[in-house]
Every structure is written in C-alpha cells, then in structure tokens.
C-alpha cells in the first residue's frame, strides 16, 4: 500500500468550539506535507490525532506506519539523562539492548554535529544543541512517519537556518514520510512535495507547485517575502503527480465508505 496516513471525515471540537471540520486527507509514503495555517486553526490538533494522542469526535484515522517520531517546538529531553541516553531511550523502549542502542545513539549525535557532547546533560547544552539532540532521537528509530511540530519556532534565526539545513541533509540520507507544521512557509518550501493550508474555518485544502502562490497569499506573504517564496518555488521543483501520487483532499459530508 502506498498510503501512509488516511483521515476520513475527521472532526474535533473542544468545549463546543470546532477545531477541525470534516477533514479528509491521504498522505502517500515519502511525501513531505507542509501544513500551514493561522494560530488556532487546528494544525497541532491534527498532528496529535495522527499520533493517537487525541481521538476525533467523528471520522476515522488510519496510520499505516509502525515507527512514528515527532520533533516538537521544545526539545522535551529528560533532564536527568545525558544527550546519548536521551537519544538511546526510544531504541531501548523498543527492545534493543542498551549497548547497541547507545552505539546507534552516538552515530546519530555525530550526524547532527554533536560528537563530543554525548555525556552532556540538557542543562549544559544551548537551545539549538538541545533541539539537535531531539532531532537525533527522532531519526534514531528510522521512522516511517516523521512529524515536525514547528521544530524551529523557539530558535534564533541562525539556529533556525542550521536546524532546517540539518533536517534537509538527514532526509536526503534517510527517506521517510514527513508532515511538517509551521507558521513560516519559507523554511521548508524546498523540501515540500505538497502544501496544505488549514483556514480559519478549520477546513483543509492542498496545493501543488502550480497553485502554491495561493497558499502563500493566504499566509499573508506580500512584497519582498512573497517574492522570495515564489523564487524558492521556482528554484526547487516540487515533485510532480507522475512521480508521487497527489494528496487527496475532499471537503465532503458523508459517512464512512
């Protein structure tokens, strides 16, 4: 099966306030879906539903992936464990021996430029270094679905650029399906195969390369920033439908088929 994630008629409300409205979505394997939208539109809620942290009020969620990793806005490292042991933890939790897990963790710390920092505790690392440990931890299990929930939002501009270049480098070495939530469409345009936009009315629409300008305008990009985004779109070709099956987005109100 080429489908990694499928949502059918997914709706979610909190205290009577609708956050997601009848969302249908299919994400194909090895797609990189860039998920944009205003604050409160439901982007993170959608990720949590895919992760099975939240249950939808209505609809079905099918995730055809066994190894799911997430990089959050903050690193979420265990403060009493070293960088090496933080990266090794999910491997050990999956039944790997401690010695092998620590070996693999060391290799991934090397990949993110943190060789020599294996025995440092989170408090001894900068915010950018902590986030790199979190990225190493996410990739260490070789995920078949990687969820990025604004992974650079708490970083300064220099570290933000470094982290995105690092993620791009790792994805060039290790192909996987990615759903990336961000407020900054410029940071990952050169990675995305599709762009999805959740509007204020909590509905979802997907755009391919030829329609990407619409979603950039929806995000309020104008002037220099808009032209910079368009330049990125032109400089980095989006995967065409012939190379990767398109995401299927339907705003329909019907029961489970």
N, C-alpha and C positions, 0 to 999 in steps of 0.2 A: 504493500500500500504506500502511495506517495504522500498521503496526508499525515501531517504531524499533529495538528490541532484542528478540531472542528467544534464550533459553537452553533447551536440551533435555538433560535427564539429566546436568547438569554435576556432576562430582565432582573434587575436588582434595585431594591429601594431600602433606604434607611429612615426609620421613623416617619414613614409615609412620603418621603421625598425620593423620587425616582432618580437613580444614578445611571443605570443602563436600561435602554428601552428596546427590547425585542431585537437583539443583535444576532445576526447570522454571519459566521466567518469561517473560512477554511484557510489554514496556513500549510503550505507544502513544505516537504523536507528540504532543508538547506536554503529556504527563503530567509531574507533579512527584512523583517517588517518594522518600519519606523513608525511608531504610534505617537501622534501629536494631538494637541487639543488644549483648551484653556483649563485653568485651575477648576477643580470640582466637576470636570466633565465625565470622570469615571475611568481614567486611564489605569491608575494603580488598582482600582477595584477589579478591572478586567484581568490584570495580571494575577491578583490574589485568587480569582475564580479559577483561572487556568492552573494555578498551583494547588488547588483544592484547599486553600486556607479559608475561603468563603464559599458558601453554597448559593447558587442563584435562587431567586424566588420562583422563577419559571424558566423552562428551557432545559436543554441537555448540553453537557460538556464532555467531549471525547478527546482524550490526550493519548496519542499513540507513541509515547516516549517513556522510556524506563529510567533515564538518568536526567533529572532536571536540576539545573543550577540557577541561582539568582545572585546578581550583584545589585545591592541596594544603594540608596543615597549615602548612607553612612556604612562604614566597613563591617560593623557588627562582629568584631573579633572578641574572643574570650580573653579578658584582661589578665587572667592567671596562667595563660598558656603562651609559649613563645610563638614567633611567626611560623617556625617549622611545624610545631604541633597544631597550630590553627589550620594550616593547610592540610595536614595529615588527618585531621579529625573526621571529615566525611568519608575518607577511604577506610579508616578503621571501623567506622559505623556500618560500613557495607561488608564487613567481614574480612578485610585484608589484614595481614599480620602487621604489627606495629613497625617492625624493621623495614618491611617493603614499603609501607605507607610513608614512612619518614624519608626513605630514599627517593620516592616519586615526588614528595613534597619539596625536597631540596632541589630537584631538577626544575620544578615549576617556579620556585623562587629565583632560580638562576635565569629562567626565561623572562621574568618580569624585572630583571635588573637588580635583584636584592641578594645576590650572593655575598656572603659575609655578614648578613643580618639574620641568619637562621635562629640564633639564640636571643635575639632582641624581643622584649615584650612590647605590646602595643603602645604603652605609655612612652617608650623610648624611640618611637618612630614618628615621623611627621605625618600629617593627614594624607598627603599624596602617597607616602610609603605604605601606610595602613590600607589605603584603597588598592594598592598593587598586591598586597597580601590577600585581600578579598578576591581579587581577580584570579590570582594563582589558585586559591581554594576552589573557585567556581570551575576553572578549567581542569583541575587535577582529576576529577572523576570522569573526564572525557564525556561531557553531557551531550545528549542528542537533542536537548532543548535548553537554550540559554536565555534567561530573562534578565534584561537590564532595566532597572527602575531608576532612571535619572542618575546614573553612576558618577557623573561629574558635577552635579549641582552644588556640592559643598566644597568644591576645589577652586583655587585661584586660577586665573586664565592660563598661566604657564603649565600648571599641573593638569588642567583640563585637557589642553592640547596633547600633553605627553600621554595621558591615560587613553585618549581616543586613538592615538597612533599605536599604542601598545595593543589595544583591543584589535585594531585592524591587522597588525602583524600576527597576532595569535590566530586570528580567524583565517589568515592566508595559509597558516600551517595546519590548522585543525578546522575542517569544515563542519558546521552544525547549523541547526535552525535557531534563529535569533528573533526575539520580539523585544524591541528597544523603545521604552517610554522616555520622552524628552520634551522639554519646552524649547529647545534650541535646534531647529531643523538643520542648521548649518553644520552641526558637529558630526553628523553621520550620513549626509547625503551621498557621499562617495562609497558607502557600504550598502545602502538600502537597495533591495530589489523592488520593493513597493513602499508607498507611503499611505498610511491610514490616518484619518482625521475624525476624532470624536467631537461633535459640535456641542453647543450649549444645550441643545435639546436632547443630548445623550444618545444620538444616533451616530452610526459609523459609516464612513464612506472610504473606499480605497482608490488610490490614484496610481497610474503607471507613469513612466517618464514623460510621455507626451502631455499629460494632464497635471504634472507636478506644480506648475505655476499657480493653479487654483488653490491648492492647499497652502502654498507659501503665502498667498494673499490672505487666506483665511486666518493665518497666524499673525497677520498684521505686519508682514515684512514689506517695507516700501523703500524707495530710494536706493542708497548705496547697498544696504544689507540685502535688499531684494535682488539687485543685480548680481551681487556676489553669489547668492544662492543659485541663480539661473546659470552663472558661469560654472559653478560646480556641477550642476546637472548636465551641462554640455560637455564638460571636461571628463566626466566619469559616466560612461554609458551604463544605463540601467539594463539589467538582464531582460531580454525580450520574452514575449509569451512563448516563442518557439523553443527557447532554452529552458524556461522554467514555467510550469503551469501557473496561471494567474490565481491570485486570491479571489475567492468568490464571496462577494458581499451582497446580501439581499435585505432590503427593508420590507419584509413581508409579515403579515399577521396570520399565521396558520399554525395548526398543531403539528406535533411530531409526525414526520412522514414514515 
